[in-house]
Each structure stands twice: as structure tokens, then as C-alpha cells.
């Protein structure tokens, strides 16, 4: 079985040539030029640290927020820079106050780390967590909307929803859900870990109270780059996880929200500084820029999913409209495995031995044994055909 063909754009990445890398969705992968640009910023920082942090960094962060705002169709002053989407979720949850009787709504497809944060703040404040069961396989986005809205009561104060779910890879109807929930007075925390660079996002129009997204995934930024959007009427209540000088700095021509998030202590901020370069550089890979990149990646995901389901004889678990650039499929009956990092699925280990990187795991709710594929510009349909060959061999 020969090694599969790679995309004509794969040369931009330093991905191990011995690995069929179909798991961009877990941690992303930054192109070589992006890492080189980050190193340029790091060299600038270390050559004169005082000048960097006091003179260069403040304007660099402004440039970054404006670059993000242009891509996200929102006000740059409504954006804070954070390390990752889980930190963004925790920032919101740890800032809000919950009381006995309050209800927090969350679907059972939520990312476990963020679900853990909800359980933590709910237990401290005496609030209740209402878990909404979403089927998988699923007939369509209407099922999600109906079940989520049916769970809303006059005690629901917050709902955490996803753009695209991590375990099941479902492109959620987050636009309609956000409008309906916020219209009922329920604050929406949109976990868009799979967001920027994967889906068109217009945050000013969306109307969510809070949105957080990773730039290291589909935008292909260095690790440690993410943002938190907070709607203007909610900003007074939201504070960074680390309280620092920004709480008492004189305001000048900015806001307390800006001051608090722009400086929380000494760290390496270069993953944030490189974001304007990332957005422009990767847009140049494809004629049509980011809209065409998103379209191309989604088309490859749908083609790969169809190929794999046909070759493995498994049912397509959701309609095409619920697929973005990751897709989860249910493995044929037989065998079981645990949660990644703790009890690796034997099939996951076997695939790694054969040079294929995809997640394989079992999950209690929605129950099943799954595998998930991703697609980005470095991937080629031949890689998914190769995966199908290997899976057929492993599962026979």
C-alpha cells in the first residue's frame, strides 16, 4: 500500500512526511512562515524587553484586534486576547455570579473541558446545569433548535452552545439558536473553538453576549492565540482570570475592559502579535482568500466523509448542512475504547503505528465509538482513500 498523495499546498507546512495528518482539528498546525514570523517577534522582544513591552506591544495588540475585527465583522474594542477558547469560556464563567435557582443550559455534545467549567461554577453558586440530549446520528439542525429551546425556563440565565461540536463534529445552528435564546433574555456563551478560519463569523450581527475562538486551529496561528468577544453591554461584568494592573490604571482614551485584558502580567504575547500576518499570509495561498479557503476545506471534508462512509459501509450521521471542516463517523459495530489521553482506543494506536493521525474514541453521551477527520489546505482526497484502505484492513 503506497503512501498517499499530498496537497499541492502541503509544502507550506512542516508536517512529518511519514504521517498522514488528518487531525488538524485537535491542535491545528502553523505553516512554516508563520512560525518564522513569530520567531522574528520573539527576537524583537528579547533584544530589548522593556522597550518591547512598554512601547511596541501596546500598538501591536491594537493592530491584532483590528485585524481580527475586520475578519469577524465586529468592533475591535469588543475583543480581548486570550490563550485559548477554554480560557475564554472560563473567563466568562468565573466572572459571572450564579445563585440557587439559576439554570445553565448546555447540550451533551459540549467540549468536556468547558462542561467541567460550567459544573464548577454552578456548584459554587448553587445553580443547576440542564443537559440537553442531542441525538447522533441526527436528522437535521431543527432537532437541535427544538430540543434546546424546549429546555429553556424562566430560570435559565445562560446557555453555552458550540459553533461546531468537538466530539461529534456537528455544525450547530448557532445563528438561529443565539437569536432565539438572547431574544428570551438568556445570555449566550458561544464556544467557537472551531470558529475563526473555519466558518464565516459576523459577531456584530450575531448578537451573542460572549464568543470565544481559537486562532491556532483553522486560522493556523501559533499555539496560545485566541480571542474573547464580549458585547458592550456585558463588558462591565467580565474580568480576566488574572487580575492585574489594568483594574486601576487611569483610563485615558480606552475602557476598563481594554485595560484589564491588555495587561495581566509578563508572558510571551508573540502568538497574538503575529495574527495580522497569519490572516494575510494564508489568505494568499488560494485565490479568493479566506472565503474560498473555508469553501475548499468544507468541500474536501464532505467528499472525504462520503468516501469513508461508502467504503466502510456506515451511515452518514448527519446532513451535509451540519458539516463544516471536521466530520465524525460512527465505527462499525465491534470493539471499544476509552477517552483519548487516558484510555487510548486500540484502533487509534494501530493507526498511529501505520502513520495515520486521527482521533478514535468511545463516548457515553451520545453513546458510541467514533472516529473524526479534518480537512485543511495541506490535505488531499488521496489521504482519506488511504485511511479507508487501512480502516478496512484493521476492522476486518
C-alpha positions as CSV (number, residue, x, y, z in Angstrom):
1,X,0.0,0.0,0.0
2,X,1.8,3.1,-1.2
3,X,1.9,6.4,0.6
4,X,-0.9,8.8,-0.4
5,X,-0.6,12.0,-2.4
6,X,-0.5,15.3,-0.6
7,X,-2.0,18.6,-1.5
8,X,0.0,21.0,-3.7
9,X,-0.1,23.4,-0.8
10,X,1.3,21.0,1.8
11,X,4.8,22.3,1.3
12,X,3.9,25.4,3.3
13,X,3.7,23.2,6.5
14,X,6.5,21.2,8.2
15,X,4.2,18.3,8.9
16,X,6.0,15.0,9.3
17,X,6.1,13.4,5.7
18,X,5.8,10.0,7.3
19,X,2.4,10.9,8.9
20,X,-1.0,11.1,7.1
21,X,-2.2,14.1,9.2
22,X,-6.0,14.1,9.1
23,X,-6.4,15.7,12.6
24,X,-5.9,19.4,12.1
25,X,-9.0,19.9,14.3
26,X,-7.3,18.9,17.5
27,X,-4.4,21.4,17.8
28,X,-4.1,22.9,14.4
29,X,-0.8,23.2,12.5
30,X,1.0,26.5,11.8
31,X,2.7,26.9,8.4
32,X,6.5,27.4,8.4
33,X,6.3,31.1,7.5
34,X,4.0,31.7,10.5
35,X,6.5,30.2,12.9
36,X,9.3,32.2,11.4
37,X,7.3,35.4,11.8
38,X,6.6,34.5,15.5
39,X,10.4,34.0,16.0
40,X,11.0,37.4,14.5
41,X,8.7,38.9,17.1
42,X,10.3,36.8,19.8
43,X,13.8,38.1,18.8
44,X,12.4,41.6,18.9
45,X,11.0,41.0,22.4
46,X,14.3,39.5,23.8
47,X,16.6,42.1,22.1
48,X,15.1,44.9,24.3
49,X,12.3,43.6,26.6
50,X,11.5,46.9,28.3
51,X,11.0,48.8,25.1
52,X,9.1,45.9,23.6
53,X,6.5,45.6,26.4
54,X,6.2,49.3,27.1
55,X,6.3,50.8,23.5
56,X,6.0,48.1,20.8
57,X,3.5,45.7,22.3
58,X,0.6,48.1,23.0
59,X,0.3,49.2,19.4
60,X,0.9,45.6,18.1
61,X,-2.1,44.4,20.2
62,X,-4.2,47.2,18.7
63,X,-3.2,46.1,15.2
64,X,-4.1,42.5,16.1
65,X,-7.5,43.3,17.4
66,X,-8.3,45.4,14.3
67,X,-7.2,42.6,12.0
68,X,-9.4,40.2,13.9
69,X,-12.3,42.6,14.0
70,X,-12.2,43.0,10.2
71,X,-12.4,39.3,9.8
72,X,-15.1,38.9,12.4
73,X,-17.2,42.0,11.5
74,X,-17.2,43.5,14.9
75,X,-15.8,46.4,16.9
76,X,-12.1,45.8,17.8
77,X,-12.7,47.3,21.2
78,X,-15.0,44.3,22.0
79,X,-12.2,41.8,21.6
80,X,-9.9,40.6,24.3
81,X,-6.9,38.3,23.5
82,X,-6.7,35.1,25.5
83,X,-4.6,31.9,25.2
84,X,-7.3,29.5,24.1
85,X,-11.0,29.1,23.9
86,X,-11.2,27.1,27.2
87,X,-9.6,30.1,28.9
88,X,-12.2,32.3,27.2
89,X,-15.0,30.1,28.5
90,X,-13.5,30.1,32.0
91,X,-13.1,33.9,31.9
92,X,-16.8,34.4,31.3
93,X,-18.0,31.7,33.7
94,X,-15.7,32.8,36.5
95,X,-16.7,36.5,36.1
96,X,-20.5,35.8,36.3
97,X,-22.4,35.2,39.6
98,X,-24.8,32.3,39.8
99,X,-27.4,31.8,42.6
100,X,-29.6,28.9,43.7
101,X,-32.4,28.5,41.3
102,X,-30.4,29.7,38.3
103,X,-30.2,27.3,35.4
104,X,-27.3,26.9,32.9
105,X,-28.2,25.2,29.6
106,X,-25.7,23.0,27.8
107,X,-26.0,20.3,25.1
108,X,-24.5,16.9,25.8
109,X,-22.1,17.4,22.8
110,X,-20.2,20.1,24.6
111,X,-16.5,20.0,24.9
112,X,-15.8,18.3,28.2
113,X,-13.2,20.9,29.5
114,X,-15.8,23.6,29.1
115,X,-18.6,21.4,30.6
116,X,-16.3,20.9,33.6
117,X,-16.0,24.7,34.0
118,X,-19.8,25.0,34.0
119,X,-20.2,22.3,36.6
120,X,-17.6,24.0,38.7
121,X,-19.2,27.5,38.8
122,X,-22.7,26.0,39.1
123,X,-21.7,24.0,42.2
124,X,-20.1,27.1,43.8
125,X,-23.2,29.2,43.3
126,X,-25.9,26.6,43.8
127,X,-27.1,26.8,40.2
128,X,-28.4,23.9,38.2
129,X,-26.9,22.6,35.0
130,X,-29.5,21.4,32.5
131,X,-28.1,19.0,30.0
132,X,-30.0,18.8,26.7
133,X,-29.7,15.4,24.9
134,X,-29.0,15.8,21.2
135,X,-29.2,12.6,19.2
136,X,-26.3,11.4,17.0
137,X,-27.0,10.4,14.2
138,X,-29.2,13.4,13.8
139,X,-31.8,14.3,11.1
140,X,-31.1,18.0,10.9
141,X,-30.5,21.3,12.7
142,X,-34.1,21.7,13.6
143,X,-33.7,18.9,16.1
144,X,-31.1,20.9,18.0
145,X,-33.2,24.1,18.0
146,X,-36.3,22.3,19.2
147,X,-34.6,20.5,22.0
148,X,-32.6,23.4,23.2
149,X,-35.5,25.9,23.2
150,X,-37.8,23.3,24.9
151,X,-35.3,23.2,27.8
152,X,-35.5,27.0,28.4
153,X,-37.4,28.1,31.5
154,X,-37.8,31.4,33.3
155,X,-34.8,30.3,35.4
156,X,-32.4,29.9,32.5
157,X,-29.7,32.6,32.8
158,X,-27.0,31.3,30.5
159,X,-26.6,28.8,27.6
160,X,-23.3,27.5,26.3
161,X,-23.6,26.4,22.7
162,X,-21.0,25.5,20.0
163,X,-20.3,26.6,16.5
164,X,-19.1,23.1,15.7
165,X,-19.1,20.4,18.4
166,X,-15.8,18.8,19.2
167,X,-16.8,15.1,19.8
168,X,-19.5,14.8,17.1
169,X,-18.3,17.4,14.6
170,X,-21.7,18.9,14.1
171,X,-22.0,22.3,12.6
172,X,-24.6,23.7,15.0
173,X,-27.4,26.1,14.1
174,X,-25.7,28.6,16.3
175,X,-27.0,31.7,14.5
176,X,-30.7,30.8,15.0
177,X,-30.1,29.5,18.5
178,X,-28.3,32.6,19.5
179,X,-31.1,34.8,18.2
180,X,-33.8,32.8,19.9
181,X,-32.0,32.4,23.2
182,X,-30.9,36.1,23.5
183,X,-34.4,37.1,22.5
184,X,-35.7,35.2,25.5
185,X,-33.3,37.0,27.8
186,X,-30.8,34.1,28.0
187,X,-27.2,35.1,27.8
188,X,-25.4,33.0,25.1
189,X,-21.8,31.9,25.6
190,X,-20.7,30.7,22.1
191,X,-17.9,28.2,22.3
192,X,-16.4,28.8,18.9
193,X,-13.2,26.8,19.5
194,X,-13.8,25.6,15.9
195,X,-14.7,29.0,14.6
196,X,-12.5,31.6,13.1
197,X,-10.9,30.4,9.8
198,X,-13.5,27.5,9.7
199,X,-16.8,29.4,9.4
200,X,-17.8,32.9,8.4
201,X,-18.4,34.8,11.6
202,X,-20.2,38.1,11.9
203,X,-20.1,38.8,15.6
204,X,-21.7,42.2,15.5
205,X,-24.7,40.8,13.7
206,X,-24.8,37.5,15.6
207,X,-25.8,39.2,18.9
208,X,-24.3,36.7,21.4
209,X,-23.3,38.0,24.8
210,X,-19.9,36.2,24.6
211,X,-17.9,34.4,21.9
212,X,-14.5,32.8,22.2
213,X,-12.5,31.1,19.4
214,X,-9.1,29.6,18.9
215,X,-6.8,31.1,16.3
216,X,-4.4,28.2,16.4
217,X,-6.9,25.8,14.8
218,X,-8.3,26.8,11.4
219,X,-6.6,30.2,11.2
220,X,-3.3,28.3,11.6
221,X,-1.8,30.7,14.1
222,X,0.9,29.7,16.7
223,X,-0.4,28.0,19.8
224,X,-1.5,30.4,22.5
225,X,-3.6,32.7,20.3
226,X,-7.3,33.0,20.8
227,X,-9.9,35.8,21.4
228,X,-12.8,36.5,23.6
229,X,-15.6,38.8,22.3
230,X,-17.8,40.4,24.9
231,X,-20.8,42.5,23.8
232,X,-20.5,46.1,25.0
233,X,-23.4,45.9,27.5
234,X,-21.8,42.8,29.1
235,X,-18.2,44.1,29.4
236,X,-18.5,45.7,32.9
237,X,-19.1,42.3,34.5
238,X,-16.2,40.4,32.7
239,X,-12.7,40.4,34.1
240,X,-9.6,38.4,33.1
241,X,-8.7,35.3,35.0
242,X,-5.7,37.1,36.3
243,X,-6.5,40.4,38.0
244,X,-3.6,42.8,37.5
245,X,-2.6,46.5,37.0
246,X,-5.4,47.0,34.4
247,X,-8.0,47.2,37.2
248,X,-6.7,50.5,38.5
249,X,-4.8,52.0,35.5
250,X,-6.0,55.5,34.6
251,X,-8.4,55.0,31.7
252,X,-7.1,57.7,29.3
253,X,-8.8,57.2,25.9
254,X,-9.7,53.5,26.4
255,X,-12.0,51.4,28.5
256,X,-11.6,49.4,31.7
257,X,-12.3,46.2,29.7
258,X,-9.4,47.0,27.4
259,X,-7.1,47.9,30.2
260,X,-7.8,44.8,32.2
261,X,-7.3,42.3,29.3
262,X,-4.4,44.1,27.6
263,X,-2.1,43.6,30.5
264,X,-2.4,40.7,33.0
265,X,1.4,40.1,33.6
266,X,4.5,39.2,31.8
267,X,4.1,36.5,29.2
268,X,5.1,35.7,25.6
269,X,2.5,37.6,23.6
270,X,4.0,36.9,20.2
271,X,1.4,34.4,19.2
272,X,-1.1,37.4,19.3
273,X,1.3,39.8,17.6
274,X,1.6,37.5,14.6
275,X,-2.1,37.3,13.9
276,X,-2.3,40.1,11.2
277,X,0.5,38.3,9.3
278,X,-1.3,35.0,9.7
279,X,-4.6,36.3,8.3
280,X,-2.9,37.9,5.3
281,X,-0.3,35.2,4.6
282,X,-2.7,32.2,4.5
283,X,-5.3,34.2,2.5
284,X,-2.7,34.4,-0.2
285,X,-2.4,30.6,-0.6
286,X,-5.7,30.5,-2.5
287,X,-7.3,32.9,-5.0
288,X,-10.4,34.3,-3.2
289,X,-8.7,34.3,0.2
290,X,-10.4,33.1,3.4
291,X,-13.9,32.7,1.9
292,X,-12.5,30.4,-0.7
293,X,-10.3,28.5,1.8
294,X,-13.4,27.8,4.0
295,X,-15.3,26.6,1.0
296,X,-12.5,24.4,-0.3
297,X,-11.9,22.8,3.1
298,X,-15.6,22.1,3.6
299,X,-15.9,20.5,0.1
300,X,-12.9,18.3,0.9
301,X,-14.5,17.2,4.2
302,X,-17.8,16.3,2.6
303,X,-16.0,14.4,-0.2
304,X,-13.9,12.5,2.3
305,X,-16.8,11.7,4.6
306,X,-18.8,10.3,1.6
307,X,-15.9,8.2,0.5
308,X,-15.3,6.8,4.0
309,X,-18.9,6.0,4.8
310,X,-19.3,4.2,1.4
311,X,-16.1,2.2,1.8
312,X,-16.8,1.2,5.4
313,X,-20.5,0.6,4.9
314,X,-21.6,3.1,7.6
315,X,-24.4,5.5,7.7
316,X,-23.8,9.2,7.2
317,X,-24.7,10.5,10.6
318,X,-25.9,14.0,9.7
319,X,-27.0,16.0,6.7
320,X,-24.4,18.0,4.7
321,X,-25.6,21.3,6.1
322,X,-24.3,20.2,9.6
323,X,-20.8,19.6,8.3
324,X,-18.1,22.3,8.3
325,X,-14.4,21.1,8.1
326,X,-14.5,18.3,10.6
327,X,-16.7,15.2,10.4
328,X,-17.3,12.5,12.9
329,X,-18.4,9.0,11.9
330,X,-19.6,6.0,13.9
331,X,-17.4,3.0,13.6
332,X,-18.9,-0.3,12.6
333,X,-20.1,-2.5,15.5
334,X,-17.5,-4.3,17.5
335,X,-14.6,-3.3,19.8
336,X,-14.5,-0.5,22.2
337,X,-12.0,2.1,23.5
338,X,-11.7,4.8,26.1
339,X,-11.3,8.6,26.1
340,X,-8.1,9.9,24.4
341,X,-5.1,10.6,26.6
342,X,-6.5,8.3,29.3
343,X,-7.5,5.0,27.7
344,X,-6.4,5.2,24.0
345,X,-8.6,3.2,21.7
346,X,-6.7,0.2,20.3
347,X,-7.6,1.3,16.8
348,X,-6.2,4.7,17.4
349,X,-2.9,3.1,18.5
350,X,-2.9,0.8,15.4
351,X,-3.5,3.7,13.1
352,X,-0.6,5.6,14.6
353,X,1.7,2.7,14.1
354,X,0.7,2.8,10.4
355,X,1.4,6.5,10.2
356,X,-2.2,7.9,10.4
357,X,-3.2,10.6,12.8
358,X,-6.9,10.8,13.5
359,X,-8.8,10.7,16.8
360,X,-10.7,7.5,17.7
361,X,-12.7,7.2,20.9
362,X,-15.8,6.0,22.7
363,X,-18.2,8.4,24.4
364,X,-21.1,7.9,26.8
365,X,-23.5,10.6,25.7
366,X,-24.2,10.5,22.8
367,X,-23.1,6.9,23.2
368,X,-20.9,5.4,20.5
369,X,-17.5,4.6,19.2
370,X,-16.3,7.3,16.8
371,X,-13.5,8.5,14.5
372,X,-13.2,12.0,13.3
373,X,-11.5,13.5,10.2
374,X,-10.4,17.1,9.5
375,X,-9.5,18.9,6.2
376,X,-7.3,21.9,5.6
377,X,-5.2,23.1,2.7
378,X,-2.4,20.7,3.4
379,X,-4.8,17.7,2.8
380,X,-5.7,15.8,-0.3
381,X,-8.5,13.3,-1.1
382,X,-6.0,10.6,-1.7
383,X,-5.1,10.7,2.1
384,X,-8.7,9.8,3.0
385,X,-8.8,7.0,0.5
386,X,-5.6,5.7,2.1
387,X,-7.3,5.9,5.5
388,X,-10.3,3.9,4.2
389,X,-7.9,1.2,3.0
390,X,-6.2,1.0,6.3
391,X,-9.5,1.0,8.3
392,X,-10.9,-1.7,6.1
393,X,-7.9,-3.8,6.9
394,X,-7.9,-3.0,10.6
395,X,-11.6,-3.7,11.1
396,X,-11.8,-6.9,9.0
